[in-house]
Amino acid sequence: MIYIYKDKKFNIMRYPRTSNTSLRSWNASDEYLLNFIEDLPLGDKQILIYNDRFGFLANLLYDYHPFNVCSYKSQEKAIIKNLENNRLSLDHLQLLDLFAYPGKKTDLALIKVPKSMGLFRFYLQHLSKSIKKTGMVLCGFMTRHFTGQMLQIAAEYFDEVEQNLAWKKARLLILKKPKNYLQRDLLENCEVNSDLVLKQYPGVFSSGTMDAASRFLMDTVSVQVKDKVILDLGCGNGVLAKLLHDDNSKAEMHLIDDFSLAVASAKLNISGKKVFFHYDDNLKSFDNNFFNLVISNPPFHFEHENNIEVTLDLFKHVARVLKDTGRFIIVANRHLNYSTHLEKYFNQIDILAENDKYVIYESKNIFEEEEILEDDTRFNV
Ligand SMILES: C[S@@+](CC[C@H](N)C(=O)[O-])C[C@H]1O[C@@H](n2cnc3c(N)ncnc32)[C@H](O)[C@@H]1O
């Protein structure tokens, strides 16, 4: 998608790509942020950008060498791909994660307000460590996503909180006069049962209590001795891996998530010599035929969007990394009707359990071990 800013043409694509033309690489709140700062003297100002999902702001404001605070591996990849597409050198790219801070004090921060208000607070907490006393923060969002909590959270960190008029159905909050930085523990709990309460960072799936679908999955699945190498795909706080690991601590356990705070949360909840964490949005780093068991409560909500394409792409990757005798077990909302999609990548799909809301699918690549043996015997005759 092409955008013209200050007479320059920028091509901003989505990563991962989508065939859904209604999903865009930016929205009116990004444009509102740009319009607001257009006449500000930004020359040598230190700019910090949060939640710029596809790098729209990173590309258009490239000349100011902003710091981009990234929370997703796919976001980092999108920013890099778009800079390259627009022939902007990566030499000036400054990516930060939420546990690192810019070397200089911040004059201006631009925040695309996330869906999770806990995550919004986490952004402000991070920012409050580097913002100058004279600094300003602009928070952009679509009016339909406004909640009163945004104002409350902003007021925890800033003495001046102002709302701008709506423009093209987008709004801005303008925050000034930051309060003094205070160390705060923003970790949340996730109660699995009366004996097990996991810790997690804000914005990580499912704060408070274990998700009902994940619970149904764990009530259905049991690890087998042959499950020597296991993957928890989209691990969140690591609850699935944790419960499987408690049942079979001898297995080699891999956990992967696209969200950095999910991986950081999982690290708080599970550890061991044979436990490995991966911060990535695909399975390209794993060899073919690697896992005996892949387990997942797969994602399909991404902030305010639903996008099944990401999920289907993950299924395709699983088919490659799963051993011939391996099992891919997922829980899904009934209405998603995943069996038709799974059939494209796996030979055998079974429903292990279902209730009025969820279905548990077990997918396999080819034959069970015994079947392979039987086949072998037949060939030997
Ligand atoms: C429905 S949650 C499940 C979390 C956890 N397994 C549980 O059961 O509570 C899906 C997870 O997938 C992650 N995710 C989204 N896209 C991903 C991708 N491309 N690769 C890996 N993880 C992804 C999300 O960040 C989220 O943590």
PDBQT file of the ligand as one rigid body, heavy atoms in Angstrom, charges set to zero:
ROOT
HETATM    1  C1  LIG A 401      -4.747 -18.492  22.319  1.00  0.00    +0.000 C 
HETATM    2  S1  LIG A 401      -3.153 -18.014  22.895  1.00  0.00    +0.000 S 
HETATM    3  C2  LIG A 401      -2.639 -19.494  23.760  1.00  0.00    +0.000 C 
HETATM    4  C3  LIG A 401      -1.626 -19.233  24.844  1.00  0.00    +0.000 C 
HETATM    5  C4  LIG A 401      -1.292 -20.429  25.747  1.00  0.00    +0.000 C 
HETATM    6  N1  LIG A 401      -0.780 -21.540  24.974  1.00  0.00    +0.000 N 
HETATM    7  C5  LIG A 401      -2.501 -20.854  26.550  1.00  0.00    +0.000 C 
HETATM    8  O1  LIG A 401      -3.033 -21.937  26.262  1.00  0.00    +0.000 OA
HETATM    9  O2  LIG A 401      -2.909 -20.122  27.452  1.00  0.00    +0.000 OA
HETATM   10  C6  LIG A 401      -2.224 -18.017  21.392  1.00  0.00    +0.000 C 
HETATM   11  C7  LIG A 401      -0.774 -17.558  21.494  1.00  0.00    +0.000 C 
HETATM   12  O3  LIG A 401      -0.195 -17.598  20.177  1.00  0.00    +0.000 OA
HETATM   13  C8  LIG A 401       0.728 -16.526  20.071  1.00  0.00    +0.000 C 
HETATM   14  N2  LIG A 401       0.989 -16.265  18.648  1.00  0.00    +0.000 N 
HETATM   15  C9  LIG A 401       0.327 -15.463  17.789  1.00  0.00    +0.000 A 
HETATM   16  N3  LIG A 401       0.875 -15.521  16.569  1.00  0.00    +0.000 NA
HETATM   17  C10 LIG A 401       1.919 -16.372  16.648  1.00  0.00    +0.000 A 
HETATM   18  C11 LIG A 401       2.890 -16.831  15.708  1.00  0.00    +0.000 A 
HETATM   19  N4  LIG A 401       2.877 -16.448  14.431  1.00  0.00    +0.000 N 
HETATM   20  N5  LIG A 401       3.832 -17.689  16.132  1.00  0.00    +0.000 NA
HETATM   21  C12 LIG A 401       3.867 -18.097  17.433  1.00  0.00    +0.000 A 
HETATM   22  N6  LIG A 401       2.973 -17.684  18.367  1.00  0.00    +0.000 NA
HETATM   23  C13 LIG A 401       2.007 -16.847  17.971  1.00  0.00    +0.000 A 
HETATM   24  C14 LIG A 401       0.053 -15.392  20.811  1.00  0.00    +0.000 C 
HETATM   25  O4  LIG A 401       0.997 -14.389  21.183  1.00  0.00    +0.000 OA
HETATM   26  C15 LIG A 401      -0.553 -16.138  22.008  1.00  0.00    +0.000 C 
HETATM   27  O5  LIG A 401       0.340 -16.159  23.088  1.00  0.00    +0.000 OA
ENDROOT
TORSDOF 0
